[in-house]
């Protein structure tokens, strides 16, 4: 059984009332000799976390020689900003403990599926350089991921997004300001990390337009991306091991990571 790494020593911030004892954490899958790491964010509409999008993906990364960490971030009844705080803390934690894990603090990627892809895209568009004078050395680190991998991601909170994810994250009465702030295609910055993105064109749960619009936003800022759209395949495929066409996404992704120096 892999050990669990709590992200905070005490209670996590932004907890939902009555759920203050829930501790977001990382599950490490260390690959000896690897200097790069990928944080894996399972999907689940911000309502649960899908097991098949966690440990099996970390195991795949290990077989490719890459250390992985599955992020158990908070979901409903927790809402914004809890998931984002968990993701940012995970990145900062690995940077602060990079020497302990044998990783390069400049080689930390985040990979997310569906709503976990929304969290990943949020981390890839809303980040800071850390607080140099903070008493907690983890908070001194940058929260910017070095690369992002988006697997059939929820990107927008607008009409073509995923209503369940929006409600769980922002509530039934989200303001227009909140909707735009958490529509990642509107928040891409000039120094946003490069991305690998894949989707299926007939995804009925999260329309492919999510990935397309994020790619267009990256392109508008001159940020490189690797985009793959498969013709058919339902939402939530994970590694797609039983789909002879779509399962090649992981080989394409690992090749991309290798070319990025991972």
Residue pairs with C-beta under 8 A, 6 or more apart in sequence:
2 27
2 28
2 29
3 27
3 28
4 25
4 26
4 27
5 25
5 26
5 27
5 28
5 69
5 93
6 23
6 24
6 25
7 23
7 24
7 25
7 26
7 86
7 89
7 90
7 93
8 23
8 24
8 89
11 20
11 21
11 23
12 22
12 23
12 24
12 74
12 82
12 85
12 86
13 82
13 85
14 78
14 81
14 82
14 85
15 22
15 74
15 78
15 82
16 74
16 77
16 78
16 79
16 82
18 77
19 77
19 78
22 74
22 78
24 71
24 72
24 73
24 74
24 82
24 86
24 89
24 90
25 72
26 39
26 69
26 70
26 71
26 72
26 90
26 93
26 94
27 54
27 55
27 58
27 69
27 70
27 72
28 67
28 68
28 69
28 101
29 55
29 58
29 59
29 61
29 62
29 67
29 68
29 69
29 70
30 67
30 101
30 102
31 61
31 62
31 65
31 66
31 67
31 68
32 102
33 65
33 102
34 65
34 66
34 67
34 102
34 103
35 102
35 103
35 104
35 107
36 66
36 67
36 103
36 104
36 107
36 108
36 109
36 257
36 261
36 262
37 66
37 67
37 68
37 69
37 94
37 101
37 103
37 107
37 108
37 109
38 58
38 61
38 66
38 67
38 68
38 69
38 108
38 109
38 110
38 111
38 149
38 257
38 262
39 68
39 69
39 70
39 71
39 87
39 90
39 91
39 94
39 108
39 109
39 110
39 111
39 145
40 53
40 54
40 57
40 58
40 61
40 68
40 69
40 70
40 71
40 111
40 112
40 116
41 71
41 73
41 87
41 110
41 111
41 112
41 113
41 116
41 117
41 119
41 120
42 49
42 50
42 51
42 53
42 54
42 70
42 112
42 113
42 116
43 49
43 50
43 53
43 112
43 113
43 114
43 115
43 116
43 117
43 236
44 50
44 75
44 114
44 115
44 116
45 114
45 115
45 162
45 164
45 165
45 168
46 75
46 76
46 79
46 83
46 115
46 118
46 164
46 165
46 168
46 169
47 75
47 76
47 164
47 168
48 75
49 72
49 73
49 75
49 116
50 113
50 114
50 236
50 238
52 238
52 239
53 113
53 114
53 116
53 151
53 236
53 238
54 70
55 70
56 238
56 239
57 68
57 70
57 111
57 238
57 239
58 68
58 69
58 70
59 68
60 239
60 250
60 254
61 67
61 68
61 254
62 68
64 254
64 257
64 258
66 257
66 262
67 101
67 102
67 103
69 90
69 94
71 86
71 87
71 90
73 82
73 83
73 86
73 87
73 90
73 116
73 119
74 82
74 83
74 86
75 83
75 168
76 168
79 168
79 169
79 170
79 171
80 169
80 170
80 178
80 182
83 119
83 169
84 119
84 122
84 123
84 126
87 110
87 119
87 120
87 122
87 123
87 143
88 123
88 127
88 143
89 138
89 143
91 108
91 110
91 123
91 141
91 142
91 143
91 144
91 145
92 130
92 138
92 139
92 140
92 141
92 142
92 143
93 138
94 101
94 103
94 105
94 108
95 105
95 108
95 141
95 142
96 137
96 138
96 140
96 141
98 104
98 105
105 141
106 146
107 146
107 261
107 262
108 145
108 146
109 145
109 146
109 147
109 148
109 149
109 193
109 257
109 262
110 120
110 123
110 124
110 145
110 147
110 148
110 149
111 120
111 148
111 149
111 151
112 118
112 119
112 120
112 121
112 148
112 149
112 150
112 151
112 153
113 151
113 152
113 153
113 236
113 238
114 151
114 152
114 153
114 154
114 162
114 165
114 205
114 206
114 235
114 236
115 154
115 162
115 165
115 168
115 169
116 153
117 150
117 151
117 152
117 153
117 154
117 155
118 153
118 154
118 155
118 165
118 169
118 182
118 184
120 145
120 148
120 149
120 150
120 153
121 148
121 150
121 153
121 155
121 184
121 214
122 182
122 184
122 187
123 143
123 145
123 148
124 144
124 145
124 148
124 184
124 192
124 193
124 195
125 184
125 187
125 188
125 189
125 192
126 187
127 142
127 143
127 144
127 145
128 142
128 143
128 144
129 142
129 144
130 139
130 140
130 141
130 142
130 143
131 139
131 140
132 140
133 140
134 140
144 191
144 193
145 193
146 193
147 193
147 194
147 195
147 196
147 257
147 260
147 262
148 193
148 194
148 195
148 196
149 195
149 196
149 197
149 253
149 257
150 195
150 196
150 197
150 198
150 211
150 214
151 198
151 249
152 198
152 199
152 200
152 203
152 206
152 211
152 235
152 236
152 237
153 197
153 199
153 206
153 210
153 211
153 214
154 161
154 162
154 165
154 206
154 210
155 161
155 183
155 184
155 185
155 210
155 211
155 213
155 214
156 183
156 184
156 185
156 186
156 210
156 213
157 165
157 166
157 169
157 170
157 174
157 178
157 179
157 180
157 182
157 183
158 179
158 180
158 183
160 207
160 209
160 210
161 183
161 206
161 210
162 205
162 206
166 174
166 179
166 182
167 174
169 182
170 178
170 179
170 182
180 186
181 187
184 214
184 217
185 213
185 214
185 216
185 217
186 217
188 214
188 217
188 218
188 220
188 221
188 223
189 221
190 221
190 222
190 223
192 218
192 221
192 223
193 223
194 218
194 223
194 224
194 225
194 260
195 214
195 215
195 218
195 223
195 225
195 226
196 225
196 226
196 252
196 253
196 256
196 257
197 211
197 214
197 215
197 225
197 226
197 227
197 228
198 211
198 227
198 228
198 229
198 230
198 249
198 252
198 253
199 206
199 208
199 210
199 211
199 212
199 228
199 229
199 230
200 208
200 229
200 230
200 231
200 232
200 233
200 234
200 235
200 237
200 246
201 208
201 229
201 230
201 231
201 232
202 208
202 231
202 232
202 233
203 233
203 234
203 235
204 234
204 235
205 234
205 235
205 236
206 235
208 229
211 227
211 229
212 227
212 229
215 225
215 227
218 224
218 225
219 225
226 252
226 256
228 249
228 252
230 245
230 246
230 249
231 245
232 245
233 240
233 243
233 245
233 246
237 243
237 246
239 247
239 250
240 246
240 247
240 249
240 250
241 247
